[in-house]
Each structure stands twice: as structure tokens, then as C-alpha cells.
């Protein structure tokens, strides 16, 4: 899977260094079917708080203790060994094998600075000098180093200025922006009503997807919270997901968690506290006789996951008794297993 033993060893050292209790770490996977392959085990590592962010192939873990750290490490290596077409490409959005506390690691985070430019700069510059120039916003001196130049130097200074700022944005993008228009971006004003801003953002984001829940077009994808660089979702914040139409309780819960995280400083632990999603069962369980049309009808009905009972499901037009029974039984079994896992962990 790896290009060399040296890269293998570097990646192992970075993995040992970066996965630590309480610290968010992001792994980017590459595979045509990675979301199907890794969803269930990623979200059910006890104490690891796994969740999906951004593009659907990036997983964030925030291990609660040393045992959870070991589970994350074991999961990462298991995934590389057992999936022939899956490879973990990045940790915290860096090229694999690059230390985040190095010149290359500092520069490669910036959009527009590739690995060649970062490598050239690293030959003439050490990490402490680079951090001093970034903190002092000394663009002129930084631009003189090989591989950078004025344009890249400005980008580096602006990137880390944004990282230090307290500005926060709601960012919604369709999985195929070329055909669905530009992403919807809303800057949050914490002095105003947060829930009202979330509702306005959700209304604007509807244009990215099909407003008909039963339509065949793409959903709008994720709405995530990002900093002023708009590159990656912030750690330990929720995602708002929907199929063209965001349900009212989704928006309310999303706004509530945002207030708890961004205003009150709370750090929710566990996937159930972070994932704002309808119909999770359709993503995690295979149900015979349940196709996309049935799934769309159930999602459009307005039922919450815990309301998937036989009586409620048969009341949905187009859902047969056999399909309702299958979904209800699967939902009941999933809820029972979730309770058992909570007690065990």
C-alpha cells in the first residue's frame, strides 16, 4: 500500500504523535465506495467520537482516553490492510509523511502552496523563523525565500491571520458545484439571534438541491461550520444534512448545538450529539426490498428515526406493509444494539 518502508515508518510516527486523548484528528480516505466501507465501524469506535465531515470521505476522531486512542490507531491500520482500493492520504489535511510542526507542514496547509514550493522553502528556512515571520505578518521577507514569492507569501500570512480570528461561517456546498451553483456562505454574528441566521442559511441552501424530497436530483450535501479560511469544518461541531428540504427539528437542533459549542464553549462527546440527520438507518443497514424511492418517501414523511413504527410507516402513501415491517424491525434492532453498545463502552 505504501510507496516505501521509509514513508511507512514516517506515517506510523505521525500517527503515534497526532492521535492523543481530547485532540481532534482527521483522516482522509480514498476509495470509490469508501463511505459504505467505513461508515459503521468509524462511528462506533467506543470513546472515539467518529464522524464524517466535509466531502464525505474525511473522518474526524476525538478520542476521550488512551484506550480510544489505541482503537483509532487500530482502525486506521485495519482499514488500509483490508480494503484493496482504500488508502489513508492525509492526517489533518496534510500530505501523508509531513510533520505538522515542520516548514512543509505549516506551508502545505495553505491553498496555493504545493509540496514542491514548500520543499524549496524548507531548504532555506527553519520552522522557528517561519513562525516568527507569519506572526509578524512580514510578507516582504517571506516572499524572498525560494518557492514562495509575493503571491504565496501573502496567502500564507492571510491564512494564519484567518486561523487566529474568531470569525465563523456556515458553509453549504453541493457535491457537484459545477451544475448546482456556487456554495452558500453565511457569516455568523454572535450578537444576533443564532437560530434566525441558521434558518436563513438553510433557506438559501435549498437552491443547491432538489426542493422535491422525492425528486431524483442531488441533495445539497453538508452544511458545516468553518473558520475564515472556509477550507475545512471546525472540530467537534455538527453538520446539517438534508435532501433539498431541511426539516424544522433539524434546523432547531443544529442551531442549539451551534450555540452550545461556539457561544457556551461546550464540547459534545459522541456521534449522536453531533450528527444532525434523518434516516440514519438507511445509511447503516441493508434492508431487502427497500429501494431509493421507498427511502425517499420515508424521509419526506417527516418521521424521526425513533418514530419508525409499523403503524407510522404504513400510513405513508406508497409504502407497503412488507416494507413497513422490514424498516420497523430493523429500526428496533438498531436501537436495541445502540443501547447495548452504550452500556458496554
N, C-alpha and C positions, 0 to 999 in steps of 0.2 A: 504493500500500500504506500510505503514511503519511498522517496527518491534515494535515500542513503541512510546508513546507520547513524551518521552524524546528525542529520535532521531529526531522526527518530529520538536520539538522546536529548537534543535541544528541546524538542516538543515535550518530552517527559519532564524535563526540569522546569519548564514553564508551567506545565500542568500542576506539578507539585507546589510551585511557588504561588500561583494565582488562585487556586481553589482553596479558600480559607473560610472558617466559620464567619457568617454575617456579611461577607463581601459578595456582591453580585458578580457573576462571571457569565459571559455569553459565548456560546459555541455555535458556529455557523456550519451547517451540513450541506452537502451537495448530492442530490440524487433525484431521478425523475419521480420517484414515489416516496421521498423521504418523509413527508407528512404522515402518510399511512404507516410507514415503518416504525417511526419513533414516538408517535403521539402518546400512546398509553403508558409505556414504561417511563417516558420523560416526565409525565405529570404525576406519576405515582411512586416516585422515589421517596420513601419516608424521610421527612425532615429536610428535603432538598428544595421544596417550593418551585418545581419546574413550571415554566410557562412559555408560550410562544409569543414572539414579538415581531413587529415589522413585517418582513417579507414572507413569513410562514415557514422558513427553513432555519430560523435562528431561535435557539432555545436559551432562556436565561435560568440559571440556578442561583438561589441564595441559601446555602447550607446553614442550618441552625446550629450544628455542633460538629465535633470531629468525626462522629460516625457518619453523618450525612456527607461530609467531605469525601470520605472513602467511597461512599455509594456513588457519588458523582464521577469520581475518577474511574471506578469500575465500569460504570455505564458507558463512559466515553470510549474506553478501550474495547468493551464488548461490541459497541456499535460499529467500530472500524473493522473488527475481526469477522463479524457475522454478516455484514452487508457488502457484497462484492462491489457495488457501484456507489457506495457511500463513503465519503472521506470528510473528516472534520478539517475545514480550511482555515478557520480563524478563531482566535480567542480574543474576546473584547474588541472585535473588528480590526485586528491586526493580521498581517501575513504570518502564517504559522512559522515558528522558529525565531521570531523577532521579539526581543525583550522589550516590554513596555517602558522600562526605565532606561532606555538607550536613546541615542540620537535618532536611529532609524525608527524606533517605536514611537517617539514623540512626533516625528515629521510625517510618518505614513498615515497617521490618523486624519491628516488634513486632506481634504479633497483637492486634487490637482498636483499633489506631491507623490510621485510614484516611487517604487523601490530603487530605481536607478538614481534618481535625484537624491533620495535620502542616503544612499550608499556613498555617493560622491561627497555630500556634506559631512558625513561621518569621518571621512579621511582627514579632514582639516579642522574638525571641531569636536570638542568633547561635550558630554551631557551637561555638566555644570555651566559651562559657557553659554550653551544654547538656552538653558532655562533662564539665565540672567538676562539675556537679550530679549527673550519673549516677555518676561515680567516687566522689563523696562520699555517694551514696545519699540525697540531700536531697529526699525526697518532698514535703515541705511547700512548699518554694519552687517546685519544678517544677509542682506542682498549681495554682499561682496563674496560670500562663500560659494565655492563651486557647486553646481547642481541646483541652486536656488534662484538667484536673480530677484529683481524688484517685485515682479508679479507674485511669485511664490512666497517671498518674504512677507508681503502684505497679507496673503492668505493665511499664513501661519500665525501671524500676530492677531489677525481678526478672529481666527478660530479659537484661540485660547482666551481672548478677551470675552468672546461669547460664552465659553465654558465657565468663566468666573461670574458672569452676570446672573441675575435671578429671573430673567425673562423666561416665560414658559408658553408653549404653543400647543394647540390641538391640531393634529395633522392627519388628514384623511386622504387616502390615495387608492385609486382602483388598481387592480393587478395589471391592467393594460392601459396605461395612461395615454398612449398614442391615440386610442379610439374613444376614450372616455373623458378627455379634457384634463386640465391641469389639477393638481391636488388642491384640496380646500384647506386653508391655513387660517387659524383664528388665534390671535394673541390674547392670553388671559389677563384680565385686570382684576387683581385680588381685592381691590377696594369696592368692586361692584358685585352684584348677585352672580355667583358662580353657576348656579343651576340655569339661570336665564341664558348665560353665554353658551353653555353646553347645548341647550335646546336650539339656539340659533345656529350653532355649528352643525348639529345633526340635520337640521332642515336644509342647510346649504349642501351638505354632503350627499343628500339624496340624489342629486343630479348625476353623481358618479355611477349609480347603479340603476337597475330596473325598478321603477316605482311599483310595479305589479309583483307581489310576492310569488305568484305562480308563473311569472314570465321566465323565459329561457335565457335571458341575458345575465351578464356577470353581476355579482353583488359588489358593493362599494369597497369591500376589503376592511381593513382595520382603521379605527381612529385611535391614535396613540398620543401620549403626552411627550413633547420633545423640548429640548433647550433651544437657544437662539441659533444653533448651527443646523437644526432641523434634520440631522443625519440619522440618529438612532433614538429609539424610545428610551426614556429615562428608566432606571432600575426601580423595581417594586412599585409600578403604577399600573392601573388597569387598562385594558383595551376594550373599546366599544365596537361590537361587531353586529352586522345585520345584513339582511338580503334586501337592499334597496330601501326598506322601511325600518326605522329603529322603533321598537316597541316602547311605550311610555315608561314601564318599570325599568327597562334597560337604561334609559337616559337618566332617570332619577337615581338609580344605584350608582351609575358611573359618576354623576356629579357629587354624590355623597362620599364615594371613595376618594375622589379628587380632593375634596375639602379636607378629609381626614389626613391624606398624605401630604399635600402641598401647603396647607394652611396650619393644621394642627401638628404636623410633624410625626404622625403615626406611621409605623412600618407594618402593614398587614403581613401575616405569615400564612402561606398555603394557597393553593391554586383556587380554591372555592372563593376566597376573599378577593382575588384579582380578576378572574375570568368573568366577564360580563357577556354571557352568551346564552342563546336559546338552543334547545335541541342538541345538547352535548352528546346525548346518547347516539345520535345519528353519525357522529364522528368517531365514536369509540367502539361501537358494537356493530357486527354484521347481522342483519335480520333478514331471513328468507322471505321473499315476496314483497319486500318494501323497497320500492324504487324512488327515483328522484321526484316524481310527481306526487307520490304519497307523502314524502318528506316535506315537500313544499306546502302541501295542503295543511299538514300538521303545524308547520311553522307559521303559516298565515292565520291559523285559527286563534292565536293569542294565548294558547295554553302555556303555562310554565312547566318546567321539567317535572316537578313533583305532582302536577295535575294530569299526568298521562295515565288515567284510569280507563278501563274498558268502556264505562258509561260516557265519559267525556269524549273519547276518541270516536265512538260510533256516531256521535252527534255531528261530526264533521262531514259535510257533503263530499261524497266520493271515496270515503274510507270504508272498506268492507269490514264485516265482523271479524273475519280471519286476520286481517291486517291489524285491526284494533287490539285483538287478543295478543298477537305477537309483540306489538310495541309495548303494551301494558305489562306483559310478563317480563320482557327484557328490562324495562324501566324499574320494575320492582326488584329484580335480581341485582341490577346495578346499584340501587340504593342500599340494599342489604350488604353487598360487598364493600361499599364505601364505609358503612358504619363499622364493619369488622376491621378494615384497614386502619381506621382512626383509633380503635381500641388497641390494636397491636402496636402501632407506632408510638 
